[in-house]
Amino acid sequence: MIRKALRDPLAHFLIAGAVIWGLLALRGEPVDPADRTIVLSREEQAALALGFERTMGRPPTDAELAAQVDRWVREEILYREALRLGLDQGDPAVRRRLASKMDELAGAEVETSSPSVEVLRQWHSANPDRFGGGGEVTFEQLYFDSQTAALDASGDREPSGMAISLPGGMDGVTFDEVSRVFGAQFVGEISQLSVSDEWQGPLPSGFGWHLVRLTKRSGVAVQPFEIVRDKVEADWRNGTLANRRAEAYRLLRDAYKVEIE
């Protein structure tokens, strides 16, 4: 029984944690009690309840909220212990996910802001090629259920997507036709792409995340602002997010000295 338990990877994980903790104690390094204190604020509990409501379409019961809290605490404990054991080091998926989180922080304010009509009109005038009415596009797409999975696949020469009841591409279709199949959010993203033989993305949609290869796009006439106002706001938000993230990275990059051997 003991030998079988010791072959369990979880046992190795726990033993390694105990060894590290013991070495710290033997070396006389102080252990901050707060380091093992987990505080779930009322705001964070409200966020858990809101996430449940968005998924299920109704507020959680007390028992369901308690289950959400238990799940959050479990993830937090395992996350902290993983960091304590250095499991985040040398993992490209974790590295990309943390970099993506920094991007999200840089653009968080834009996601909740409400641009004025004047700002949107200026955006519409400055980006006329994004608001055409009669153009056609030809593209292929690969679906993923998470941004992390799409990011992982984006580094492959010939990536493979996940199964879903969506077409693997569309040939010579208008943006309206694309919107009926993939949704307005996807159209707002793909309208910003340039024609390329390379896979681009990840791009979000109401279904998940996509890598897209846009192989053809025709010129179009610009639609009036009043007709495409919602599309202009979505495009402004996406474009401003990209600009904020690029500026935030530039400021961080300037603070680093990079040596490539």
SULNOR-V123861 format. One record per pair of residues at least 12 apart in sequence whose ideal C-beta (glycine too) atoms are under 8 Angstrom apart, sorted by the first residue. I is the first residue (numbers start at 1). GAP is how many residues later the second one is. D is the distance in Angstrom with one decimal. If there is no record, write none. Layout:
i=I gap=GAP d=D
i=I gap=GAP d=D
//
This chain:
i=13 gap=72 d=7.4
i=16 gap=69 d=6.0
i=17 gap=64 d=5.9
i=17 gap=67 d=6.8
i=17 gap=68 d=6.0
i=20 gap=64 d=6.9
i=20 gap=65 d=6.7
i=36 gap=44 d=7.9
i=38 gap=35 d=6.2
i=38 gap=38 d=5.5
i=38 gap=39 d=7.1
i=40 gap=29 d=6.4
i=40 gap=32 d=6.6
i=40 gap=33 d=7.1
i=44 gap=28 d=7.7
i=45 gap=20 d=7.3
i=45 gap=24 d=6.8
i=48 gap=17 d=6.9
i=48 gap=20 d=4.6
i=48 gap=21 d=6.7
i=48 gap=24 d=6.2
i=49 gap=16 d=5.8
i=49 gap=19 d=7.4
i=51 gap=17 d=7.8
i=52 gap=12 d=6.5
i=52 gap=13 d=7.2
i=52 gap=16 d=5.9
i=92 gap=60 d=7.8
i=93 gap=55 d=6.3
i=93 gap=58 d=7.9
i=93 gap=59 d=5.9
i=96 gap=52 d=7.1
i=96 gap=55 d=4.9
i=96 gap=56 d=7.3
i=97 gap=51 d=5.4
i=97 gap=54 d=7.6
i=100 gap=47 d=6.5
i=100 gap=48 d=7.7
i=100 gap=51 d=6.8
i=102 gap=146 d=7.7
i=103 gap=142 d=4.7
i=103 gap=145 d=7.8
i=103 gap=146 d=7.9
i=106 gap=138 d=5.3
i=106 gap=139 d=4.6
i=106 gap=141 d=7.8
i=106 gap=142 d=3.6
i=106 gap=143 d=7.5
i=107 gap=133 d=7.7
i=107 gap=134 d=4.0
i=107 gap=135 d=8.0
i=107 gap=137 d=4.7
i=107 gap=138 d=5.4
i=109 gap=135 d=7.7
i=110 gap=127 d=6.1
i=110 gap=130 d=5.0
i=110 gap=131 d=5.0
i=110 gap=134 d=5.9
i=111 gap=126 d=7.1
i=111 gap=130 d=7.2
i=115 gap=118 d=6.5
i=115 gap=121 d=5.7
i=115 gap=122 d=7.8
i=119 gap=117 d=7.0
i=120 gap=105 d=7.4
i=120 gap=109 d=6.8
i=120 gap=112 d=5.0
i=120 gap=113 d=5.8
i=120 gap=116 d=5.9
i=121 gap=104 d=5.7
i=123 gap=109 d=6.0
i=123 gap=112 d=6.9
i=123 gap=113 d=4.5
i=123 gap=116 d=7.3
i=124 gap=101 d=4.8
i=124 gap=104 d=7.4
i=124 gap=108 d=4.8
i=127 gap=108 d=6.9
i=127 gap=112 d=7.5
i=128 gap=94 d=4.4
i=129 gap=90 d=7.9
i=129 gap=91 d=7.6
i=129 gap=93 d=8.0
i=130 gap=61 d=5.1
i=130 gap=62 d=6.5
i=130 gap=105 d=5.6
i=131 gap=91 d=5.5
i=131 gap=92 d=5.2
i=131 gap=97 d=4.9
i=131 gap=100 d=6.5
i=131 gap=101 d=6.6
i=131 gap=104 d=7.7
i=132 gap=43 d=7.6
i=132 gap=87 d=7.4
i=132 gap=88 d=2.4
i=132 gap=89 d=6.0
i=132 gap=90 d=6.2
i=132 gap=91 d=6.7
i=133 gap=87 d=6.1
i=133 gap=88 d=5.9
i=133 gap=89 d=7.8
i=133 gap=90 d=4.4
i=133 gap=94 d=8.0
i=134 gap=40 d=6.9
i=134 gap=86 d=5.3
i=134 gap=87 d=6.2
i=135 gap=39 d=6.9
i=135 gap=40 d=6.9
i=135 gap=82 d=6.6
i=135 gap=83 d=4.8
i=135 gap=84 d=6.4
i=135 gap=85 d=3.2
i=136 gap=36 d=5.0
i=136 gap=37 d=6.1
i=136 gap=38 d=5.8
i=136 gap=80 d=7.6
i=136 gap=81 d=7.5
i=136 gap=82 d=5.0
i=137 gap=33 d=7.3
i=137 gap=35 d=7.8
i=137 gap=36 d=6.5
i=137 gap=37 d=7.9
i=137 gap=38 d=7.0
i=137 gap=41 d=6.8
i=137 gap=53 d=7.0
i=137 gap=77 d=6.5
i=137 gap=79 d=6.5
i=137 gap=80 d=5.0
i=137 gap=81 d=7.7
i=138 gap=31 d=7.5
i=138 gap=32 d=7.0
i=138 gap=33 d=5.0
i=138 gap=34 d=5.7
i=138 gap=35 d=7.7
i=138 gap=76 d=7.6
i=138 gap=77 d=5.1
i=138 gap=78 d=3.8
i=138 gap=79 d=7.7
i=139 gap=30 d=5.7
i=139 gap=31 d=6.3
i=139 gap=51 d=6.7
i=139 gap=73 d=5.5
i=139 gap=74 d=6.3
i=139 gap=75 d=4.6
i=139 gap=76 d=6.4
i=139 gap=77 d=7.9
i=140 gap=28 d=6.1
i=140 gap=29 d=3.8
i=140 gap=72 d=7.1
i=140 gap=73 d=4.5
i=140 gap=75 d=7.3
i=141 gap=20 d=7.6
i=141 gap=25 d=7.3
i=141 gap=26 d=7.8
i=141 gap=27 d=6.5
i=141 gap=28 d=6.0
i=141 gap=41 d=7.8
i=141 gap=69 d=4.8
i=141 gap=70 d=7.0
i=141 gap=71 d=5.1
i=141 gap=72 d=7.7
i=142 gap=17 d=5.9
i=142 gap=18 d=7.1
i=142 gap=19 d=3.0
i=142 gap=20 d=8.0
i=142 gap=26 d=7.7
i=142 gap=57 d=7.3
i=142 gap=68 d=6.4
i=142 gap=69 d=4.5
i=142 gap=70 d=7.9
i=143 gap=18 d=4.8
i=143 gap=19 d=5.5
i=143 gap=20 d=7.9
i=143 gap=21 d=4.5
i=143 gap=23 d=6.0
i=143 gap=64 d=6.7
i=143 gap=65 d=6.1
i=143 gap=66 d=7.6
i=143 gap=67 d=5.8
i=144 gap=17 d=6.1
i=144 gap=18 d=5.7
i=144 gap=58 d=6.9
i=144 gap=64 d=5.9
i=144 gap=65 d=4.6
i=144 gap=66 d=7.0
i=144 gap=67 d=7.4
i=145 gap=17 d=6.0
i=145 gap=63 d=4.9
i=145 gap=64 d=7.5
i=146 gap=62 d=7.1
i=146 gap=63 d=6.5
i=147 gap=55 d=5.5
i=147 gap=57 d=7.6
i=147 gap=62 d=5.1
i=149 gap=13 d=7.4
i=149 gap=60 d=7.3
i=150 gap=51 d=6.3
i=150 gap=52 d=3.5
i=150 gap=59 d=4.1
i=150 gap=60 d=7.1
i=150 gap=61 d=6.0
i=151 gap=51 d=6.2
i=153 gap=58 d=6.4
i=154 gap=45 d=6.6
i=154 gap=47 d=6.6
i=154 gap=48 d=6.6
i=154 gap=57 d=6.0
i=159 gap=40 d=6.1
i=159 gap=52 d=5.9
i=161 gap=49 d=7.9
i=161 gap=50 d=7.0
i=164 gap=43 d=6.6
i=164 gap=44 d=7.6
i=166 gap=15 d=6.9
i=166 gap=16 d=6.9
i=166 gap=41 d=6.7
i=167 gap=14 d=6.7
i=172 gap=44 d=7.4
i=175 gap=12 d=5.2
i=175 gap=16 d=6.5
i=178 gap=12 d=6.8
i=182 gap=23 d=5.4
i=182 gap=24 d=8.0
i=182 gap=25 d=7.4
i=182 gap=28 d=8.0
i=183 gap=22 d=5.3
i=183 gap=23 d=4.3
i=183 gap=24 d=7.4
i=184 gap=46 d=7.6
i=184 gap=47 d=7.2
i=184 gap=50 d=6.9
i=185 gap=19 d=6.1
i=185 gap=20 d=5.4
i=185 gap=21 d=5.9
i=185 gap=49 d=7.0
i=186 gap=17 d=6.5
i=186 gap=18 d=7.5
i=186 gap=19 d=3.8
i=186 gap=20 d=7.5
i=186 gap=24 d=7.0
i=187 gap=44 d=7.6
i=188 gap=43 d=6.4
i=188 gap=46 d=4.3
i=188 gap=47 d=5.5
i=188 gap=50 d=6.0
i=189 gap=12 d=8.0
i=189 gap=14 d=4.0
i=189 gap=15 d=6.6
i=189 gap=16 d=7.5
i=189 gap=49 d=6.6
i=190 gap=13 d=6.5
i=190 gap=22 d=5.9
i=190 gap=24 d=6.7
i=191 gap=44 d=7.1
i=192 gap=43 d=7.1
i=192 gap=46 d=6.7
i=192 gap=47 d=7.2
i=193 gap=19 d=6.5
i=193 gap=21 d=4.7
i=194 gap=20 d=7.2
i=195 gap=19 d=5.5
i=195 gap=20 d=6.5
i=195 gap=21 d=6.4
i=195 gap=22 d=5.4
i=196 gap=17 d=7.2
i=196 gap=18 d=6.3
i=196 gap=19 d=8.0
i=197 gap=16 d=7.0
i=197 gap=18 d=7.1
i=198 gap=15 d=6.9
i=199 gap=12 d=4.5
i=199 gap=13 d=7.0
i=199 gap=14 d=5.2
i=200 gap=12 d=5.4
i=200 gap=13 d=7.1
i=200 gap=14 d=6.9
//
